[in-house]
Amino acid sequence: MAKRQDASTGQIVDDGQPAAEAPKEKLVDGKPVMSLKVYSPFHVYYNEEAFSLSAENATGPFDVLPHHHNFISLLTSCEMHVAAPSGNKRIRIAGGLLHVHQDTVRVFLDV
């Protein structure tokens, strides 16, 4: 059974529900990967698994790795770097919207 902390008392209680199973981790060559799609309304630039994505937003450069927290960010003009099992790739962008959710990364360009 799953355990949780009661919000009003702070005590640990059994909620009577079966514990949720953790999602299976995707591995390629023993390394965790995430699903990455980079696209615009008329062209798909990348749609494969990736080890990491490096890009820039208004606060500076950042990386997204498998198991990254969920978030959304506006991207600034930069050269995105994708580390992938099929080889590294660079994608020059003028800006876009990045969405990370449960090891799935979507980059919308020209929006």
KOLLOLUM-76617 format. One record per residue: z, y, x of N, C-alpha, C in turn; residue in one letter; residue number from 1. Coordinates in nm, 4 decimals. Each point is the difference from the previous one (the first is absolute). Layout:
# KOLLOLUM-76617
n_c3;n_c2;n_c1;ca_c3;ca_c2;ca_c1;c_c3;c_c2;c_c1;rest;nr
Z;Y;X;Z;Y;X;Z;Y;X;A;NUM
...
# end
This chain:
# KOLLOLUM-76617
n_c3;n_c2;n_c1;ca_c3;ca_c2;ca_c1;c_c3;c_c2;c_c1;rest;nr
0.0000;-0.1180;0.0833;0.0000;0.1180;-0.0833;0.0000;0.1254;0.0885;M;1
-0.0556;0.1075;-0.0531;-0.0110;0.1245;0.0747;0.1291;0.0802;-0.0114;A;2
0.0362;0.0601;0.1088;0.1188;0.0847;0.0022;-0.0460;0.1450;0.0023;K;3
0.0788;0.0862;-0.0627;-0.0302;0.1429;0.0016;0.1315;0.0763;-0.0019;R;4
-0.0078;0.1271;0.0318;0.1189;0.0845;-0.0034;-0.0005;0.0787;-0.1299;Q;5
0.1094;-0.0108;-0.0750;0.0132;0.0733;-0.1257;0.0098;0.1491;0.0314;D;6
-0.0827;0.0808;-0.0655;-0.0058;0.1432;0.0287;0.1282;0.0732;-0.0386;A;7
0.0671;-0.0446;-0.1041;0.1192;0.0731;-0.0456;0.1257;-0.0396;0.0746;S;8
0.0131;-0.1272;0.0397;0.1233;-0.0450;0.0659;-0.0155;-0.0210;0.1488;T;9
-0.1235;-0.0215;0.0456;-0.0230;-0.0256;0.1416;0.0249;-0.1446;0.0389;G;10
0.0384;-0.0843;-0.0961;0.0282;-0.1398;0.0298;-0.1290;-0.0804;0.0055;Q;11
0.0022;-0.1050;0.0825;-0.1125;-0.0916;0.0087;0.0126;-0.1011;-0.1138;I;12
-0.1059;-0.0123;-0.0806;0.0024;-0.0894;-0.1152;-0.1237;-0.0891;0.0020;V;13
0.0104;-0.1142;-0.0681;-0.1123;-0.0906;-0.0164;-0.0700;0.0397;-0.1291;D;14
-0.1293;0.0321;0.0070;-0.0683;0.0476;-0.1200;-0.0562;-0.1127;-0.0862;D;15
0.0185;-0.1262;0.0415;-0.0452;-0.1123;-0.0794;-0.1490;-0.0272;0.0080;G;16
-0.0724;0.0762;0.0781;-0.1449;-0.0169;0.0134;-0.0299;-0.0735;0.1307;Q;17
-0.1053;-0.0806;0.0021;-0.0368;-0.0640;0.1262;-0.0399;0.1059;0.1031;P;18
0.0319;-0.0255;0.1245;-0.0338;0.0942;0.1071;-0.1515;0.0069;0.0151;A;19
-0.0517;0.1211;0.0168;-0.1448;0.0187;0.0181;-0.0400;-0.0495;0.1381;A;20
-0.1134;-0.0676;0.0058;-0.0497;-0.0476;0.1280;-0.0690;0.1143;0.0730;E;21
0.0222;0.0053;0.1302;-0.0670;0.1009;0.0813;-0.1481;-0.0344;0.0062;A;22
-0.0872;0.1023;-0.0043;-0.1433;-0.0288;0.0092;-0.0329;-0.0649;0.1343;P;23
-0.0994;-0.0879;-0.0005;-0.0406;-0.0676;0.1234;-0.0657;0.1011;0.0928;K;24
0.0398;-0.0061;0.1260;-0.0553;0.0903;0.0995;-0.1354;-0.0515;0.0474;E;25
-0.0990;0.0899;0.0065;-0.1313;-0.0363;0.0521;0.0041;0.0132;0.1516;K;26
-0.0464;-0.1037;0.0688;-0.0048;0.0016;0.1464;-0.1404;-0.0326;0.0474;L;27
-0.0429;0.0680;0.1057;-0.1248;-0.0304;0.0686;0.0340;-0.0055;0.1480;V;28
-0.0306;-0.1108;0.0622;0.0356;-0.0216;0.1410;0.1492;0.0203;0.0233;D;29
0.0814;-0.0355;-0.0985;0.1450;0.0116;0.0126;0.0547;0.1402;-0.0210;G;30
-0.0860;0.0967;-0.0327;0.0428;0.1387;-0.0215;-0.0125;0.0346;-0.1482;K;31
0.0962;0.0776;-0.0542;-0.0115;0.0403;-0.1407;-0.1154;0.0973;-0.0204;P;32
-0.0661;-0.0116;-0.1141;-0.1112;0.0890;-0.0343;0.0222;0.0594;-0.1387;V;33
-0.0739;0.1052;-0.0273;0.0017;0.0648;-0.1311;-0.1443;0.0128;-0.0476;M;34
-0.0180;0.0169;-0.1285;-0.1324;0.0210;-0.0570;-0.0327;0.1487;0.0101;S;35
-0.1161;0.0338;0.0535;-0.0388;0.1399;0.0180;-0.1390;0.0224;-0.0563;L;36
-0.0120;0.1031;-0.0834;-0.1307;0.0405;-0.0525;-0.0127;0.1505;0.0182;K;37
-0.1081;0.0416;0.0657;-0.0305;0.1420;0.0209;-0.1344;0.0242;-0.0671;V;38
-0.0008;0.0876;-0.1004;-0.1244;0.0199;-0.0736;-0.0085;0.1370;-0.0648;Y;39
-0.1238;0.0368;-0.0333;-0.0312;0.1222;-0.0739;-0.0690;-0.0450;-0.1288;S;40
-0.0339;0.0935;-0.0875;-0.0655;-0.0425;-0.1242;-0.1308;-0.0777;0.0211;P;41
-0.0682;0.0226;0.1117;-0.1305;-0.0624;0.0176;-0.0120;-0.0917;0.1215;F;42
0.1091;-0.0203;0.0736;-0.0098;-0.0822;0.1209;0.1350;-0.0634;0.0326;H;43
-0.0029;-0.1272;0.0396;0.1211;-0.0688;0.0475;-0.0103;-0.0053;0.1522;V;44
0.0960;0.0639;0.0699;-0.0012;0.0069;0.1456;0.0720;-0.1188;0.0628;Y;45
0.0998;-0.0530;-0.0687;0.0772;-0.1121;0.0533;0.0667;-0.0713;-0.1162;Y;46
-0.0054;-0.1333;-0.0014;0.0643;-0.0764;-0.1066;0.0366;-0.1384;0.0530;N;47
0.1008;-0.0048;0.0869;0.0437;-0.1239;0.0633;0.1499;0.0079;0.0266;E;48
0.0515;-0.1050;0.0629;0.1390;0.0029;0.0429;0.0098;0.0794;0.1295;E;49
0.1194;0.0558;0.0252;0.0199;0.0800;0.1206;0.1429;-0.0190;0.0509;A;50
0.0150;0.0146;0.1318;0.1331;-0.0041;0.0613;0.0694;0.1354;-0.0122;F;51
-0.0778;0.1088;0.0063;0.0587;0.1346;-0.0103;-0.1083;0.1019;-0.0330;S;52
0.0471;0.1166;-0.0465;-0.0866;0.1142;-0.0274;0.0682;0.1233;0.0567;L;53
-0.0725;0.0790;0.0769;0.0517;0.1259;0.0535;-0.0832;0.1134;-0.0586;S;54
0.0676;0.1030;-0.0513;-0.0686;0.1143;-0.0606;0.0869;0.1240;0.0187;A;55
-0.0416;0.1115;-0.0616;0.0767;0.1253;0.0095;0.0143;0.0630;-0.1373;E;56
0.1169;0.0613;-0.0230;0.0211;0.0825;-0.1185;0.0499;0.1360;0.0468;N;57
0.0469;0.0841;-0.0895;0.0398;0.1365;0.0350;0.1165;0.0042;0.0990;A;58
0.0801;-0.1049;0.0069;0.1129;-0.0015;0.0938;-0.0357;-0.0607;0.1344;T;59
-0.1189;-0.0592;0.0123;-0.0427;-0.0549;0.1280;-0.0473;-0.1429;-0.0103;G;60
-0.0214;-0.0648;0.1154;-0.0488;-0.1375;0.0001;0.1080;-0.0983;-0.0451;P;61
-0.0437;-0.1110;-0.0599;0.0925;-0.1048;-0.0434;-0.0732;-0.1333;-0.0017;F;62
0.0775;-0.1066;-0.0062;-0.0542;-0.1357;-0.0044;0.0505;-0.0699;-0.1243;D;63
-0.0814;-0.0912;-0.0524;0.0400;-0.0881;-0.1098;-0.0141;-0.1419;0.0515;V;64
0.1066;-0.0775;-0.0123;0.0034;-0.1389;0.0435;0.0330;-0.0889;-0.1189;L;65
-0.0222;-0.1308;0.0095;0.0429;-0.0876;-0.1081;0.1486;0.0189;-0.0293;P;66
0.0387;-0.0129;-0.1238;0.1372;0.0185;-0.0499;0.0425;0.1466;-0.0023;H;67
-0.0950;0.0920;0.0098;0.0317;0.1432;-0.0057;0.0521;0.0338;-0.1393;H;68
0.0887;0.0977;-0.0073;0.0489;0.0454;-0.1311;-0.1155;0.0565;-0.0817;H;69
0.0116;-0.0084;-0.1306;-0.1012;0.0544;-0.0900;0.0000;0.1523;0.0101;N;70
-0.1175;0.0602;0.0071;-0.0096;0.1453;-0.0018;-0.1426;0.0455;-0.0234;F;71
-0.0122;0.1294;-0.0294;-0.1300;0.0645;-0.0192;-0.0029;0.1231;0.0895;I;72
-0.1149;0.0268;0.0612;-0.0114;0.1171;0.0864;-0.1419;0.0543;-0.0049;S;73
-0.0120;0.1308;0.0094;-0.1299;0.0638;0.0190;-0.0320;-0.0049;0.1485;L;74
-0.1205;-0.0389;0.0340;-0.0419;-0.0084;0.1395;-0.0779;0.1247;0.0380;L;75
0.0167;0.0421;0.1244;-0.0760;0.1131;0.0531;-0.1199;-0.0538;0.0778;T;76
-0.0853;0.0882;0.0428;-0.1153;-0.0380;0.0798;0.0480;-0.0696;0.1276;S;77
-0.0488;-0.1212;0.0244;0.0428;-0.0762;0.1174;-0.0936;-0.1172;0.0223;C;78
0.0265;-0.0712;0.1055;-0.0682;-0.1260;0.0247;0.1030;-0.1101;-0.0240;E;79
-0.0196;-0.0767;-0.1058;0.0918;-0.1096;-0.0308;-0.0308;-0.1162;0.0930;M;80
0.1059;-0.0664;0.0466;-0.0148;-0.1171;0.0851;0.0511;-0.1215;-0.0768;H;81
-0.0824;-0.1021;-0.0078;0.0371;-0.1239;-0.0683;0.0041;-0.1103;0.1049;V;82
0.1170;-0.0654;0.0139;0.0116;-0.1181;0.0855;-0.0129;-0.1203;-0.0923;A;83
-0.1021;-0.0825;0.0229;-0.0301;-0.1088;-0.0925;-0.0323;-0.1285;0.0749;A;84
0.0140;-0.1133;-0.0684;-0.0362;-0.1277;0.0622;-0.1470;-0.0050;0.0433;P;85
-0.0866;0.0689;-0.0738;-0.1431;-0.0001;0.0324;-0.0362;0.1011;0.1082;S;86
0.0977;0.0737;0.0507;-0.0249;0.1015;0.1025;0.0425;0.1373;-0.0485;G;87
0.0301;0.0859;0.0942;0.0451;0.1348;-0.0344;-0.1161;0.0828;-0.0525;N;88
0.0332;0.0927;-0.0907;-0.1023;0.0843;-0.0615;0.0531;0.1426;-0.0072;K;89
-0.0882;0.0968;0.0162;0.0332;0.1424;-0.0139;-0.0837;0.0559;-0.1146;R;90
0.0666;0.0761;-0.0870;-0.0688;0.0594;-0.1146;0.0344;0.1485;-0.0014;I;91
-0.1007;0.0847;0.0183;0.0202;0.1454;-0.0007;0.0039;0.0464;-0.1450;R;92
0.1065;0.0740;-0.0390;0.0108;0.0473;-0.1378;0.0240;0.1503;-0.0027;I;93
-0.0395;0.0636;-0.1091;0.0241;0.1430;-0.0198;0.1287;0.0219;-0.0789;A;94
0.0560;-0.1061;-0.0542;0.1223;0.0065;-0.0808;-0.0041;-0.1093;-0.1041;G;95
0.1127;-0.0240;-0.0620;0.0032;-0.1037;-0.1021;0.1402;-0.0223;-0.0526;G;96
0.0154;-0.1045;-0.0766;0.1274;-0.0369;-0.0602;0.0315;-0.1428;0.0402;L;97
0.1192;-0.0218;0.0548;0.0416;-0.1322;0.0439;0.1103;-0.0506;-0.0921;L;98
-0.0112;-0.1250;-0.0438;0.1006;-0.0606;-0.0872;0.0403;-0.1344;0.0598;H;99
0.1299;-0.0179;0.0264;0.0534;-0.1249;0.0538;0.0896;-0.0612;-0.1067;V;100
-0.0268;-0.1279;-0.0345;0.0828;-0.0698;-0.0990;-0.0017;-0.1495;0.0307;H;101
0.1136;-0.0522;0.0399;0.0183;-0.1436;0.0231;-0.1098;-0.0617;0.0861;Q;102
-0.0117;0.0442;0.1225;-0.0977;-0.0514;0.0963;-0.1450;0.0171;-0.0446;D;103
-0.0239;0.0931;-0.0911;-0.1352;0.0371;-0.0394;-0.0159;0.1489;0.0263;T;104
-0.1000;0.0352;0.0801;-0.0245;0.1402;0.0355;-0.1367;0.0390;-0.0517;V;105
-0.0052;0.1098;-0.0734;-0.1259;0.0536;-0.0512;-0.0147;0.1433;0.0504;R;106
-0.1174;0.0309;0.0542;-0.0306;0.1351;0.0448;-0.1210;0.0460;-0.0798;V;107
0.0213;0.1031;-0.0817;-0.1058;0.0570;-0.0835;-0.0548;0.1233;0.0709;F;108
-0.1288;0.0013;0.0280;-0.0639;0.1120;0.0688;-0.0878;0.0774;-0.0974;L;109
-0.0288;0.1250;0.0330;-0.0892;0.0848;-0.0789;0.0465;0.0151;-0.1447;D;110
0.1312;0.0151;-0.0181;0.0529;0.0195;-0.1362;0.0593;0.1382;-0.0139;V;111
# end
